[in-house]
Amino acid sequence: MALQDWGDYSIGAVGQLTPEQVASTADIAWAPTHAAAMYPVTTGDSLRLHWTAQVGVGHGR
């Protein structure tokens, strides 16, 4: 799934935060996603994604 520029991402340590903590923590350093972006994660990293689904976009609706 291409994220395009419809959301944000953050890279952090695996196991650092639960999904509930990610959803409720205000001080995560989110950055915008970009079309065709590569996200530099390595061993021990987790890629957190926050995006908005845009229903019908690009499907002629």
DSSP file (Angstrom, degrees, kcal/mol; ACC not computed):
  #  RESIDUE AA STRUCTURE BP1 BP2  ACC     N-H-->O    O-->H-N    N-H-->O    O-->H-N    TCO  KAPPA ALPHA  PHI   PSI    X-CA   Y-CA   Z-CA
    1    1 A M              0   0    0      0, 0.0     2,-0.5     0, 0.0     3,-0.0   0.000 360.0 360.0 360.0 123.8    0.0    0.0    0.0
    2    2 A A        -     0   0    0      1,-0.1    33,-0.1    33,-0.0     0, 0.0  -0.677 360.0-161.3 -78.6 125.6    1.5    3.3   -1.0
    3    3 A L    >   -     0   0    0     -2,-0.5     3,-2.0     1,-0.2    -1,-0.1   0.682  20.2-177.7 -80.5 -17.7    1.1    5.8    1.9
    4    4 A Q  T 3   -     0   0    0      1,-0.2    -1,-0.2    30,-0.2    33,-0.2  -0.288  63.0 -47.5  52.9-135.5    1.6    8.8   -0.5
    5    5 A D  T 3  S+     0   0    0     29,-0.2    -1,-0.2     1,-0.1    29,-0.1  -0.135 107.2 111.2-118.8  36.3    1.6   12.0    1.7
    6    6 A W  S <  S+     0   0    0     -3,-2.0    46,-1.8    26,-0.1     2,-0.2   0.308  78.4  10.6 -94.4   7.7   -1.6   11.1    3.7
    7    7 A G  E    S-A   51   0A   0     44,-0.2    26,-2.5    -3,-0.2     2,-0.3  -0.808  70.1 -97.3-159.5-161.3    0.1   10.5    7.0
    8    8 A D  E     -AB  50  32A   0     42,-3.6    42,-2.7    24,-0.3     2,-0.3  -0.902  23.2-158.4-134.7 160.1    3.0   10.7    9.4
    9    9 A Y  E     -AB  49  31A   0     22,-2.8    22,-2.3    -2,-0.3     2,-0.3  -0.947   5.6-171.5-138.2 160.7    5.7    8.3   10.6
   10   10 A S  E     -A   48   0A   0     38,-1.9    38,-3.4    -2,-0.3     2,-0.5  -0.979  13.6-146.2-148.6 143.2    8.1    8.0   13.5
   11   11 A I  E     +A   47   0A   0     -2,-0.3     2,-0.3    18,-0.3    36,-0.2  -0.956  33.0 149.2-114.1 129.7   11.0    5.6   14.0
   12   12 A G  E     -A   46   0A   0     34,-2.2    34,-3.4    -2,-0.5     2,-0.2  -0.866  49.2 -64.6-146.9 179.3   11.7    4.3   17.6
   13   13 A A  E >   -A   45   0A   0     -2,-0.3     3,-1.8    32,-0.2     4,-0.4  -0.464  57.0-103.7 -72.8 140.4   13.0    1.4   19.5
   14   14 A V  T 3  S+     0   0    0     30,-2.7    -1,-0.1     1,-0.3    32,-0.1  -0.397 106.6  14.3 -60.1 135.4   11.1   -1.9   19.4
   15   15 A G  T 3  S+     0   0    0      2,-0.3    -1,-0.3    -2,-0.1     3,-0.1   0.469  91.5 115.9  79.0   1.2    9.1   -2.4   22.6
   16   16 A Q  S <  S+     0   0    0     -3,-1.8     2,-0.3     1,-0.2    -2,-0.1   0.901  82.5  15.1 -69.0 -41.1    9.6    1.2   23.7
   17   17 A L  S    S-     0   0    0     -4,-0.4    -2,-0.3     4,-0.0    -1,-0.2  -0.978  72.8-128.0-135.4 146.0    5.8    2.0   23.5
   18   18 A T     >  -     0   0    0     -2,-0.3     4,-2.4    -3,-0.1     5,-0.2  -0.458  38.7-104.4 -79.5 163.5    2.6   -0.1   23.3
   19   19 A P  H  > S+     0   0    0      0, 0.0     4,-2.1     0, 0.0     5,-0.1   0.883 124.2  53.9 -56.3 -37.3    0.1    0.8   20.5
   20   20 A E  H  > S+     0   0    0      1,-0.2     4,-1.3     2,-0.2     5,-0.1   0.890 108.4  48.6 -65.0 -39.0   -2.0    2.5   23.1
   21   21 A Q  H  > S+     0   0    0      2,-0.2     4,-1.6     1,-0.2    -1,-0.2   0.887 109.0  52.9 -68.4 -38.7    0.9    4.6   24.3
   22   22 A V  H  < S+     0   0    0     -4,-2.4     3,-0.3     1,-0.2    -2,-0.2   0.923 109.9  49.3 -60.5 -42.8    1.7    5.6   20.7
   23   23 A A  H  < S+     0   0    0     -4,-2.1    -1,-0.2     1,-0.2    -2,-0.2   0.795 120.8  34.5 -67.0 -28.8   -1.9    6.7   20.2
   24   24 A S  H  < S+     0   0    0     -4,-1.3     2,-0.6    -5,-0.1    -1,-0.2   0.472  90.9 101.1-109.3  -2.1   -2.0    8.8   23.4
   25   25 A T    ><  -     0   0    0     -4,-1.6     3,-0.6    -3,-0.3    -4,-0.0  -0.750  47.5-169.1 -90.4 122.6    1.6   10.2   23.7
   26   26 A A  T 3  S+     0   0    0     -2,-0.6    -1,-0.1     1,-0.2    -4,-0.0   0.672  76.1  64.8 -83.3 -17.9    1.8   13.8   22.5
   27   27 A D  T 3   +     0   0    0      2,-0.1     2,-0.3     0, 0.0    -1,-0.2   0.137  65.5 125.0 -99.9  22.8    5.6   14.1   22.4
   28   28 A I    <   -     0   0    0     -3,-0.6     2,-1.7    -6,-0.1   -18,-0.0  -0.650  67.1-123.1 -77.2 134.9    6.4   11.6   19.6
   29   29 A A        -     0   0    0     -2,-0.3   -18,-0.3   -18,-0.1     2,-0.2  -0.589  37.7-173.8 -81.9  84.2    8.4   13.2   16.8
   30   30 A W        -     0   0    0     -2,-1.7   -20,-0.2   -20,-0.1    19,-0.0  -0.539   4.9-168.4 -78.9 144.6    6.1   12.6   13.9
   31   31 A A  E     -B    9   0A   0    -22,-2.3   -22,-2.8    -2,-0.2     2,-0.0  -0.958  30.8 -94.7-129.8 150.2    7.3   13.5   10.4
   32   32 A P  E     -B    8   0A   0      0, 0.0   -24,-0.3     0, 0.0     2,-0.2  -0.339  34.9-125.7 -66.1 142.3    5.2   13.6    7.2
   33   33 A T        -     0   0    0    -26,-2.5     2,-0.3   -30,-0.1   -26,-0.1  -0.502  26.2-153.8 -77.8 158.1    5.2   10.6    4.9
   34   34 A H    >   -     0   0    0     -2,-0.2     3,-1.7   -29,-0.1   -30,-0.2  -0.968  26.1 -92.0-134.4 149.4    6.1   11.1    1.2
   35   35 A A  T 3  S+     0   0    0     -2,-0.3   -30,-0.0     1,-0.3   -33,-0.0  -0.378 111.8   4.8 -58.5 134.4    5.2    9.4   -2.0
   36   36 A A  T 3  S+     0   0    0      1,-0.2    -1,-0.3    -2,-0.1     2,-0.1   0.699  94.9 160.6  62.8  23.7    7.8    6.7   -2.8
   37   37 A A    <   -     0   0    0     -3,-1.7     2,-0.4   -33,-0.2    -1,-0.2  -0.419  33.4-146.5 -75.6 150.3    9.7    7.3    0.5
   38   38 A M        -     0   0    0     -2,-0.1    -1,-0.0     2,-0.0     0, 0.0  -0.971  11.7-146.2-113.1 132.0   12.1    4.8    2.0
   39   39 A Y        -     0   0    0     -2,-0.4     2,-2.1     2,-0.0     8,-0.0  -0.893  13.1-133.0-106.6 120.6   12.1    4.7    5.8
   40   40 A P        +     0   0    0      0, 0.0     2,-0.3     0, 0.0    -1,-0.0  -0.417  42.7 157.0 -78.4  72.9   15.6    3.9    7.3
   41   41 A V        +     0   0    0     -2,-2.1     2,-0.2     4,-0.1     3,-0.1  -0.738  14.0 179.8 -95.5 147.0   14.8    1.3   10.0
   42   42 A T    >   -     0   0    0     -2,-0.3     3,-2.4     1,-0.1     2,-0.0  -0.704  46.5 -46.2-130.0-177.0   17.4   -1.2   11.2
   43   43 A T  T 3  S+     0   0    0      1,-0.3    -1,-0.1    -2,-0.2     3,-0.1  -0.303 128.9  21.5 -54.5 129.4   17.5   -4.0   13.7
   44   44 A G  T 3  S+     0   0    0      1,-0.3   -30,-2.7   -31,-0.1    -1,-0.3   0.357 101.3 113.1  91.5  -4.7   15.8   -3.0   16.9
   45   45 A D  E <   -A   13   0A   0     -3,-2.4     2,-0.4   -32,-0.3    -1,-0.3  -0.647  49.5-156.0 -96.6 155.5   13.8   -0.2   15.3
   46   46 A S  E     -A   12   0A   0    -34,-3.4   -34,-2.2    -2,-0.2     2,-0.6  -0.987  11.3-139.6-126.9 144.0   10.1    0.0   14.8
   47   47 A L  E     -A   11   0A   0     -2,-0.4     2,-0.4   -36,-0.2   -36,-0.2  -0.908  17.8-161.6-103.3 116.5    8.3    2.1   12.2
   48   48 A R  E     -A   10   0A   0    -38,-3.4   -38,-1.9    -2,-0.6     2,-0.4  -0.839   6.9-164.9 -99.8 134.4    5.2    3.8   13.6
   49   49 A L  E     +A    9   0A   0     -2,-0.4     2,-0.4   -40,-0.2   -40,-0.2  -0.952  14.8 180.0-123.2 139.7    2.6    5.0   11.1
   50   50 A H  E     +A    8   0A   0    -42,-2.7   -42,-3.6    -2,-0.4     2,-0.3  -0.961  24.9 151.9-135.0 115.2   -0.3    7.4   11.5
   51   51 A W  E     -A    7   0A   0     -2,-0.4     2,-0.5   -44,-0.3   -44,-0.2  -0.935  41.8-122.6-144.5 165.5   -2.4    8.0    8.4
   52   52 A T        -     0   0    0    -46,-1.8     2,-0.3    -2,-0.3    -2,-0.0  -0.947  27.3-132.3-110.6 124.7   -5.8    8.9    7.2
   53   53 A A        -     0   0    0     -2,-0.5     2,-0.8     1,-0.1   -46,-0.0  -0.608  14.2-155.4 -75.0 132.0   -7.6    6.5    4.8
   54   54 A Q    >   -     0   0    0     -2,-0.3     3,-1.5     3,-0.1     2,-0.1  -0.815  14.5-147.9-112.9  91.0   -9.0    8.4    1.9
   55   55 A V  T 3  S+     0   0    0     -2,-0.8     3,-0.1     1,-0.3     4,-0.0  -0.335  75.8   7.1 -64.4 130.0  -11.8    6.3    0.6
   56   56 A G  T > >S+     0   0    0      1,-0.3     3,-1.7    -2,-0.1     5,-1.0   0.328  85.1 144.1  85.5  -7.5  -12.4    6.4   -3.1
   57   57 A V  T < 5S+     0   0    0     -3,-1.5    -1,-0.3     1,-0.3    -3,-0.1  -0.498  77.3   5.3 -67.7 127.1   -9.4    8.5   -4.0
   58   58 A G  T 3 5S+     0   0    0     -2,-0.3    -1,-0.3    -3,-0.1    -2,-0.0   0.551 108.6  94.4  78.7   8.3   -8.0    7.4   -7.3
   59   59 A H  T < 5S-     0   0    0     -3,-1.7    -2,-0.1    -4,-0.0    -1,-0.1   0.188 100.7-107.1-116.3  15.6  -10.8    5.0   -8.0
   60   60 A G  T   5       0   0    0     -4,-0.2    -3,-0.1     1,-0.1    -4,-0.0   0.738 360.0 360.0  70.0  23.1  -13.0    7.2  -10.0
   61   61 A R      <       0   0    0     -5,-1.0    -4,-0.1     0, 0.0    -1,-0.1   0.428 360.0 360.0-101.8 360.0  -15.6    7.7   -7.3
